[in-house]
Amino acid sequence: LHWSRGSLPPRCDAFVNDGMWIPIDGCNEASRGMAYRDFGLASYGTCAPHGNSYVWAWKEQPSRTRCRFGHRNEATLKRALNRREVVYIGDSMTRYVYHASMRAMGIIESGAYDATAPGHADISNTLWETTPINFKW
């Protein structure tokens, strides 16, 4: 069995959706401690800089599984995606995931309300001058 360094092993697929949306500040240690005690949640999909919001959190997995999900910061994402092309293809739900990914990669205004933007359109961006990241409707 082989997987790239930093990636989770394929057997972790069984745990990807083992979590829940919870209203906490993922950046706050006390709030994360409460979520661990009350819900058994150990890893958070984001550290929202604006305080309380609904955050995806994964349930704690036994250490023997080596399935430790967690937030990836912009520097980690840049290393992983540098000089690769990323394409999201789908409907408005996929577009929301695209914008959330863009915000995680440092484009904070991605997905902000814009009354002049077309509702059903492709979106093209290039990050770090090397990485095309696109949404195809």
LOBAZA-202151 format. One record per residue: residue number from 1; residue in one letter; x, z, y of N, C-alpha, C in turn. Coordinates in nm, 4 decimals, padded with zeros to 6 digits. Example, Ala and Ser with C-alpha at 12.3 -4.5 7.8 and 13.67 -1.06 7.14 Angstrom:
seq	type	n_east	n_up	n_north	ca_east	ca_up	ca_north	c_east	c_up	c_north
1	a	01.3190	00.7800	-00.5690	01.2300	00.7800	-00.4500	01.3200	00.7800	-00.3300
2	s	01.2850	00.7080	-00.2250	01.3670	00.7140	-00.1060	01.2900	00.7870	00.0030
This chain:
seq	type	n_east	n_up	n_north	ca_east	ca_up	ca_north	c_east	c_up	c_north
1	l	00.0853	00.0000	-00.1185	00.0000	00.0000	00.0000	00.0887	00.0000	00.1232
2	h	00.0643	-00.0968	00.2138	00.1480	-00.1088	00.3328	00.0616	-00.1305	00.4560
3	w	00.0911	-00.0623	00.5632	00.0252	-00.0874	00.6912	00.1296	-00.0683	00.7997
4	s	00.1030	-00.1262	00.9181	00.2027	-00.1207	01.0247	00.2127	00.0197	01.0827
5	r	00.3302	00.0505	01.1340	00.3557	00.1811	01.1931	00.2598	00.2040	01.3098
6	g	00.1976	00.3195	01.3150	00.1036	00.3506	01.4204	-00.0401	00.3174	01.3844
7	s	-00.0578	00.2306	01.2879	-00.1933	00.1973	01.2444	-00.2401	00.3001	01.1425
8	l	-00.3715	00.3077	01.1282	-00.4259	00.3955	01.0253	-00.4373	00.3176	00.8947
9	p	-00.4204	00.3841	00.7819	-00.4315	00.3146	00.6534	-00.5739	00.2623	00.6312
10	p	-00.5891	00.1566	00.5537	-00.7217	00.0982	00.5289	-00.8245	00.1974	00.4756
11	r	-00.7820	00.2982	00.4033	-00.8778	00.3955	00.3488	-00.9489	00.4747	00.4597
12	c	-00.8988	00.4694	00.5819	-00.9626	00.5407	00.6936	-01.0916	00.4732	00.7395
13	d	-01.1155	00.3503	00.6926	-01.2405	00.2811	00.7270	-01.3618	00.3679	00.6958
14	a	-01.3520	00.4478	00.5914	-01.4651	00.5316	00.5501	-01.4988	00.6394	00.6530
15	f	-01.4058	00.6716	00.7435	-01.4258	00.7797	00.8400	-01.4487	00.7324	00.9830
16	v	-01.4401	00.6030	01.0075	-01.4486	00.5499	01.1447	-01.5761	00.5939	01.2158
17	n	-01.6886	00.5914	01.1479	-01.8159	00.6272	01.2100	-01.8567	00.7712	01.1831
18	d	-01.7648	00.8526	01.1343	-01.7935	00.9919	01.1036	-01.7670	01.0774	01.2273
19	g	-01.8635	01.0783	01.3163	-01.8501	01.1526	01.4407	-01.9820	01.1497	01.5148
20	m	-01.9774	01.1783	01.6449	-02.0998	01.1774	01.7247	-02.0652	01.1714	01.8731
21	w	-02.1652	01.1336	01.9530	-02.1529	01.1366	02.0983	-02.1875	01.2775	02.1440
22	i	-02.0996	01.3381	02.2229	-02.1262	01.4726	02.2709	-02.1005	01.4797	02.4223
23	p	-02.1775	01.5622	02.4935	-02.1588	01.5745	02.6383	-02.0521	01.6787	02.6726
24	i	-01.9280	01.6348	02.6810	-01.8191	01.7267	02.7171	-01.7194	01.6566	02.8076
25	d	-01.6290	01.7338	02.8619	-01.5139	01.6802	02.9345	-01.4002	01.6762	02.8328
26	g	-01.3693	01.5575	02.7809	-01.2661	01.5431	02.6788	-01.1268	01.5787	02.7273
27	c	-01.1096	01.5949	02.8596	-00.9792	01.6312	02.9165	-00.9605	01.7826	02.9225
28	n	-01.0687	01.8576	02.9063	-01.0660	02.0014	02.9249	-01.0480	02.0717	02.7909
29	e	-00.9434	02.1512	02.7810	-00.9098	02.2200	02.6552	-01.0212	02.3142	02.6078
30	a	-01.0830	02.3879	02.7001	-01.1900	02.4805	02.6621	-01.3109	02.4037	02.6091
31	s	-01.3443	02.2940	02.6736	-01.4570	02.2117	02.6311	-01.4311	02.1513	02.4929
32	r	-01.3074	02.1056	02.4698	-01.2726	02.0497	02.3384	-01.2766	02.1580	02.2314
33	g	-01.2339	02.2799	02.2659	-01.2379	02.3909	02.1711	-01.3800	02.4243	02.1300
34	m	-01.4725	02.4219	02.2278	-01.6131	02.4475	02.1982	-01.6679	02.3404	02.1037
35	a	-01.6342	02.2150	02.1279	-01.6822	02.1062	02.0416	-01.6276	02.1213	01.8996
36	y	-01.5038	02.1690	01.8871	-01.4460	02.1912	01.7539	-01.5202	02.3037	01.6818
37	r	-01.5412	02.4157	01.7532	-01.6107	02.5301	01.6920	-01.7557	02.4979	01.6578
38	d	-01.8269	02.4317	01.7495	-01.9702	02.4095	01.7322	-02.0043	02.2898	01.6439
39	f	-01.9193	02.1860	01.6468	-01.9526	02.0623	01.5772	-01.8482	02.0167	01.4755
40	g	-01.7312	02.0821	01.4707	-01.6254	02.0397	01.3794	-01.5585	01.9103	01.4234
41	l	-01.5603	01.8826	01.5544	-01.5015	01.7589	01.6074	-01.3593	01.7858	01.6536
42	a	-01.2682	01.6947	01.6188	-01.1281	01.7214	01.6460	-01.0593	01.6162	01.7322
43	s	-01.1058	01.4929	01.7327	-01.0400	01.3856	01.8066	-01.1419	01.3169	01.8958
44	y	-01.0979	01.2776	02.0152	-01.1896	01.2229	02.1150	-01.1488	01.0816	02.1533
45	g	-01.2487	00.9968	02.1706	-01.2242	00.8570	02.2025	-01.1768	00.8346	02.3442
46	t	-01.1960	00.9310	02.4316	-01.1538	00.9143	02.5702	-01.1323	01.0497	02.6341
47	c	-01.0615	01.0473	02.7423	-01.0423	01.1634	02.8279	-01.0951	01.1189	02.9635
48	a	-01.2251	01.1386	02.9874	-01.2905	01.0884	03.1082	-01.2406	01.1631	03.2316
49	p	-01.1807	01.0919	03.3279	-01.1259	01.1575	03.4460	-01.2323	01.2102	03.5414
50	h	-01.3579	01.1729	03.5223	-01.4642	01.2126	03.6149	-01.5443	01.3329	03.5662
51	g	-01.4946	01.4039	03.4680	-01.5622	01.5245	03.4220	-01.6574	01.4985	03.3079
52	n	-01.7654	01.5748	03.3061	-01.8594	01.5672	03.1939	-01.9218	01.4293	03.1793
53	s	-01.9224	01.3812	03.0582	-01.9880	01.2562	03.0217	-02.0056	01.2607	02.8702
54	y	-02.0758	01.1633	02.8163	-02.0862	01.1572	02.6711	-01.9598	01.0914	02.6173
55	v	-01.8948	01.1586	02.5262	-01.7674	01.1150	02.4711	-01.7816	01.1049	02.3196
56	w	-01.7282	00.9965	02.2606	-01.7274	00.9848	02.1151	-01.6202	01.0766	02.0591
57	a	-01.6582	01.1546	01.9597	-01.5631	01.2449	01.8956	-01.5744	01.2301	01.7444
58	w	-01.4584	01.2265	01.6799	-01.4555	01.2137	01.5345	-01.4503	01.3511	01.4711
59	k	-01.5168	01.3660	01.3571	-01.5087	01.4899	01.2816	-01.3679	01.5025	01.2239
60	e	-01.3252	01.6264	01.2084	-01.1919	01.6517	01.1535	-01.1866	01.6043	01.0091
61	q	-01.0804	01.5343	00.9764	-01.0594	01.4854	00.8397	-00.9495	01.5689	00.7742
62	p	-00.9560	01.5870	00.6428	-00.8494	01.6608	00.5745	-00.7135	01.5941	00.6004
63	s	-00.6096	01.6735	00.6191	-00.4778	01.6185	00.6516	-00.4273	01.5238	00.5429
64	r	-00.4689	01.5447	00.4191	-00.4220	01.4586	00.3101	-00.4674	01.3137	00.3269
65	t	-00.5739	01.2888	00.4063	-00.6225	01.1521	00.4252	-00.5338	01.0729	00.5220
66	r	-00.4608	01.1436	00.6088	-00.3789	01.0822	00.7143	-00.4632	00.9954	00.8084
67	c	-00.5888	01.0317	00.8223	-00.6813	00.9596	00.9094	-00.7057	01.0435	01.0346
68	r	-00.6210	01.0283	01.1321	-00.6295	01.1041	01.2564	-00.6657	01.0084	01.3696
69	f	-00.7937	01.0022	01.4018	-00.8387	00.9149	01.5095	-00.8134	00.9832	01.6424
70	g	-00.8011	00.9057	01.7469	-00.7825	00.9667	01.8772	-00.7722	00.8654	01.9886
71	h	-00.7685	00.9175	02.1079	-00.7576	00.8385	02.2297	-00.6217	00.7701	02.2366
72	r	-00.6217	00.6451	02.2778	-00.4969	00.5714	02.3006	-00.4834	00.5502	02.4503
73	n	-00.3736	00.5940	02.5089	-00.3574	00.5773	02.6525	-00.3122	00.4346	02.6850
74	e	-00.3075	00.4028	02.8137	-00.2751	00.2668	02.8565	-00.1382	00.2213	02.8061
75	a	-00.0388	00.3086	02.8103	00.0963	00.2709	02.7653	00.0968	00.2358	02.6157
76	t	00.0249	00.3116	02.5354	00.0170	00.2845	02.3918	-00.0532	00.1519	02.3662
77	l	-00.1641	00.1278	02.4379	-00.2360	00.0016	02.4232	-00.1492	-00.1163	02.4664
78	k	-00.0743	-00.0993	02.5736	00.0124	-00.2070	02.6215	00.1171	-00.2428	02.5165
79	r	00.1784	-00.1431	02.4548	00.2780	-00.1692	02.3491	00.2145	-00.2426	02.2312
80	a	00.0950	-00.2010	02.1936	00.0298	-00.2597	02.0766	-00.0209	-00.4019	02.1021
81	l	-00.0633	-00.4309	02.2249	-00.1262	-00.5598	02.2539	-00.0369	-00.6586	02.3275
82	n	00.0813	-00.6161	02.3673	00.1699	-00.7023	02.4459	00.1918	-00.8381	02.3789
83	r	00.1677	-00.9433	02.4555	00.1875	-01.0821	02.4118	00.0925	-01.1249	02.2988
84	r	-00.0208	-01.0574	02.2880	-00.1245	-01.0968	02.1914	-00.2468	-01.1404	02.2705
85	e	-00.3323	-01.2178	02.2074	-00.4581	-01.2558	02.2705	-00.5705	-01.1761	02.2044
86	v	-00.6569	-01.1181	02.2876	-00.7697	-01.0411	02.2386	-00.8967	-01.1099	02.2877
87	v	-00.9900	-01.1368	02.1962	-01.1154	-01.2022	02.2320	-01.2314	-01.1219	02.1748
88	y	-01.3258	-01.0879	02.2615	-01.4511	-01.0243	02.2223	-01.5573	-01.1336	02.2242
89	i	-01.6312	-01.1502	02.1165	-01.7349	-01.2524	02.1090	-01.8661	-01.1842	02.0737
90	g	-01.9689	-01.2038	02.1584	-02.0971	-01.1433	02.1261	-02.1925	-01.1389	02.2432
91	d	-02.2859	-01.0443	02.2354	-02.3909	-01.0301	02.3350	-02.3558	-00.9181	02.4333
92	s	-02.4576	-00.8655	02.5003	-02.4317	-00.7631	02.6015	-02.3707	-00.6360	02.5420
93	m	-02.4039	-00.6004	02.4190	-02.3424	-00.4822	02.3571	-02.1913	-00.5018	02.3429
94	t	-02.1521	-00.6205	02.3014	-02.0089	-00.6511	02.2892	-01.9433	-00.6519	02.4268
95	r	-02.0164	-00.7011	02.5272	-01.9625	-00.7015	02.6644	-01.9369	-00.5585	02.7113
96	y	-02.0252	-00.4625	02.6748	-02.0029	-00.3223	02.7115	-01.8745	-00.2690	02.6469
97	v	-01.8517	-00.3042	02.5219	-01.7291	-00.2626	02.4533	-01.6075	-00.3259	02.5216
98	y	-01.6203	-00.4543	02.5603	-01.5125	-00.5236	02.6332	-01.4778	-00.4458	02.7609
99	h	-01.5802	-00.4122	02.8408	-01.5541	-00.3403	02.9662	-01.4955	-00.2018	02.9408
100	a	-01.5424	-00.1322	02.8396	-01.4862	-00.0009	02.8067	-01.3391	-00.0143	02.7677
101	s	-01.3072	-00.1191	02.6931	-01.1676	-00.1439	02.6540	-01.0825	-00.1744	02.7759
102	m	-01.1356	-00.2544	02.8664	-01.0617	-00.2881	02.9887	-01.0340	-00.1622	03.0714
103	r	-01.1337	-00.0741	03.0815	-01.1118	00.0506	03.1559	-01.0040	00.1347	03.0886
104	a	-01.0021	00.1372	02.9547	-00.8987	00.2123	02.8824	-00.7610	00.1535	02.9072
105	m	-00.7566	00.0245	02.9409	-00.6294	-00.0427	02.9657	-00.5933	-00.0455	03.1139
106	g	-00.6617	00.0368	03.1944	-00.6231	00.0535	03.3333	-00.7026	-00.0256	03.4356
107	i	-00.7990	-00.1068	03.3942	-00.8814	-00.1833	03.4874	-01.0079	-00.1007	03.5119
108	i	-00.9968	00.0001	03.5960	-01.1006	00.1008	03.6167	-01.2327	00.0407	03.6627
109	e	-01.2287	-00.0649	03.7440	-01.3519	-00.1225	03.7985	-01.4227	-00.2181	03.7024
110	s	-01.3662	-00.2445	03.5867	-01.4279	-00.3366	03.4911	-01.5677	-00.2883	03.4519
111	g	-01.6650	-00.3782	03.4647	-01.8024	-00.3445	03.4296	-01.8804	-00.2761	03.5392
112	a	-01.8168	-00.2568	03.6570	-01.8881	-00.1949	03.7687	-02.0030	-00.2860	03.8120
113	y	-02.1055	-00.2284	03.8680	-02.2237	-00.3046	03.9077	-02.1863	-00.4124	04.0098
114	d	-02.2329	-00.5352	03.9844	-02.2107	-00.6481	04.0750	-02.3347	-00.7364	04.0697
115	a	-02.4182	-00.7292	04.1725	-02.5433	-00.8037	04.1754	-02.5223	-00.9543	04.1802
116	t	-02.4030	-00.9993	04.2185	-02.3769	-01.1433	04.2296	-02.3210	-01.2034	04.1014
117	a	-02.2828	-01.1198	04.0057	-02.2234	-01.1709	03.8819	-02.3321	-01.2299	03.7911
118	p	-02.3019	-01.3423	03.7253	-02.3995	-01.3992	03.6315	-02.4183	-01.3061	03.5116
119	g	-02.5412	-01.3005	03.4595	-02.5733	-01.2102	03.3495	-02.5156	-01.2530	03.2156
120	h	-02.5144	-01.3827	03.1880	-02.4675	-01.4324	03.0586	-02.3525	-01.5297	03.0836
121	a	-02.2321	-01.4773	03.0873	-02.1172	-01.5618	03.1184	-01.9927	-01.5092	03.0487
122	d	-01.8979	-01.5991	03.0292	-01.7678	-01.5606	02.9750	-01.6892	-01.4865	03.0832
123	i	-01.5979	-01.4002	03.0411	-01.5115	-01.3260	03.1324	-01.3681	-01.3431	03.0842
124	s	-01.2784	-01.3748	03.1761	-01.1371	-01.3926	03.1403	-01.0496	-01.3012	03.2245
125	n	-00.9540	-01.2375	03.1604	-00.8557	-01.1523	03.2282	-00.7218	-01.1659	03.1574
126	t	-00.6160	-01.1417	03.2320	-00.4828	-01.1316	03.1738	-00.4230	-00.9997	03.2202
127	l	-00.3866	-00.9170	03.1245	-00.3277	-00.7871	03.1560	-00.1768	-00.7920	03.1405
128	w	-00.1105	-00.7185	03.2257	00.0345	-00.7006	03.2205	00.1084	-00.8345	03.2221
129	e	00.0443	-00.9380	03.2747	00.1018	-01.0730	03.2874	00.1344	-01.1394	03.1544
130	t	00.0973	-01.0762	03.0421	00.1345	-01.1316	02.9113	00.0204	-01.1345	02.8106
131	t	-00.0899	-01.0671	02.8425	-00.1914	-01.0436	02.7406	-00.3296	-01.0910	02.7863
132	p	-00.3744	-01.2098	02.7392	-00.5099	-01.2529	02.7719	-00.6136	-01.1724	02.6939
133	i	-00.7113	-01.1183	02.7674	-00.8187	-01.0420	02.7054	-00.9497	-01.1004	02.7598
134	n	-01.0282	-01.1611	02.6704	-01.1448	-01.2377	02.7121	-01.2708	-01.1962	02.6395
135	f	-01.3830	-01.2152	02.7098	-01.5146	-01.1968	02.6500	-01.5822	-01.3327	02.6467
136	k	-01.6341	-01.3716	02.5315	-01.7052	-01.4980	02.5142	-01.8511	-01.4678	02.4822
137	w	-01.9410	-01.5178	02.5651	-02.0839	-01.4963	02.5452	-02.1337	-01.5802	02.4299
